[in-house]
Amino acid sequence: MIRVISWIAMVAVGLAIIVFAVANRSPLEIDLWPLPFAPVVPSFAVVLGAAFVGFVAGGVITWLSAGGTRRRARQEHRRADTLEKDLETLKSKIDELDKSGNNTAA
């Protein structure tokens, strides 16, 4: 159900972007000051380009800020693996002791 809702939301956002792009086709001259050229682009490209750059920058910042959490998760995963191996070793030793204890008692 959530997947259907997310698809509906994506289609709605996509349609809104298309309508925005069609409605804002007027040309804009972008002056890139230190560079010797000033490209002329549609106004929707400027707005959508800025939104895309903001989206990517936000994703990078979020990814970098979550680095500590990912590092801790890796450490805990390694610790859990080590503890599982230790547990298996101890279980096998207990089984060996039980077998040797049963053999001497019989």
C-alpha positions as CSV (number, residue, x, y, z in Angstrom):
1,M,0.0,0.0,0.0
2,I,2.8,2.4,0.9
3,R,4.5,1.6,-2.4
4,V,1.4,2.6,-4.3
5,I,1.1,5.9,-2.4
6,S,4.8,6.6,-3.1
7,W,4.3,6.0,-6.8
8,I,1.3,8.3,-6.8
9,A,3.3,11.0,-5.0
10,M,6.2,10.6,-7.5
11,V,3.8,10.9,-10.5
12,A,2.3,14.0,-8.9
13,V,5.7,15.6,-8.4
14,G,6.8,14.7,-11.9
15,L,3.7,16.2,-13.4
16,A,4.2,19.4,-11.3
17,I,7.8,19.6,-12.6
18,I,6.6,19.2,-16.2
19,V,3.9,21.8,-15.8
20,F,6.5,24.2,-14.2
21,A,9.0,23.6,-17.1
22,V,6.3,24.2,-19.8
23,A,5.1,27.4,-18.0
24,N,8.6,28.9,-17.5
25,R,10.3,28.6,-20.9
26,S,11.4,32.2,-21.1
27,P,15.2,32.6,-21.7
28,L,17.5,33.9,-19.0
29,E,21.1,35.1,-19.4
30,I,23.3,33.8,-16.6
31,D,26.3,35.9,-16.1
32,L,29.1,33.7,-14.7
33,W,31.3,36.6,-13.6
34,P,34.9,35.3,-13.7
35,L,34.2,33.4,-16.9
36,P,34.1,35.2,-20.2
37,F,30.8,33.8,-21.3
38,A,27.1,34.3,-20.3
39,P,24.9,31.4,-21.4
40,V,21.3,31.9,-22.2
41,V,19.1,29.1,-20.7
42,P,15.4,28.6,-20.0
43,S,14.3,29.9,-16.6
44,F,13.0,26.4,-15.6
45,A,16.5,25.1,-16.1
46,V,17.9,27.6,-13.6
47,V,15.3,26.8,-11.0
48,L,15.4,23.0,-11.4
49,G,19.2,23.1,-11.6
50,A,19.4,25.0,-8.3
51,A,17.0,22.5,-6.7
52,F,19.0,19.6,-8.0
53,V,22.3,21.0,-6.6
54,G,20.6,21.7,-3.3
55,F,19.2,18.1,-3.2
56,V,22.7,16.6,-3.9
57,A,24.4,18.9,-1.4
58,G,21.8,17.9,1.3
59,G,22.4,14.3,0.5
60,V,26.2,14.6,0.8
61,I,25.9,16.6,4.1
62,T,23.5,13.9,5.5
63,W,25.8,11.1,4.3
64,L,28.9,12.8,5.9
65,S,27.1,13.5,9.2
66,A,26.0,9.9,9.5
67,G,29.6,8.6,9.2
68,G,29.9,8.2,13.0
69,T,26.8,6.1,13.1
70,R,27.9,3.9,10.2
71,R,31.3,3.4,11.8
72,R,29.7,2.4,15.1
73,A,27.4,0.0,13.3
74,R,30.4,-1.6,11.6
75,Q,32.3,-1.9,14.9
76,E,29.2,-3.5,16.6
77,H,28.8,-5.9,13.7
78,R,32.4,-7.0,14.0
79,R,31.9,-7.4,17.8
80,A,28.8,-9.5,17.3
81,D,30.6,-11.7,14.8
82,T,33.5,-12.2,17.3
83,L,31.1,-13.0,20.1
84,E,29.2,-15.5,18.0
85,K,32.4,-17.3,17.1
86,D,33.4,-17.3,20.8
87,L,30.0,-18.7,21.7
88,E,30.3,-21.5,19.1
89,T,33.8,-22.3,20.5
90,L,32.5,-22.5,24.0
91,K,29.5,-24.6,23.0
92,S,31.8,-27.1,21.3
93,K,34.0,-27.2,24.4
94,I,31.0,-27.8,26.6
95,D,29.9,-30.6,24.3
96,E,33.4,-32.2,24.5
97,L,33.4,-31.9,28.3
98,D,29.9,-33.5,28.5
99,K,31.0,-36.3,26.3
100,S,34.2,-36.9,28.2
101,G,32.2,-36.7,31.5
102,N,29.7,-39.2,30.3
103,N,32.5,-41.6,29.2
104,T,34.2,-41.6,32.6
105,A,30.9,-41.9,34.5
106,A,29.8,-45.0,32.5
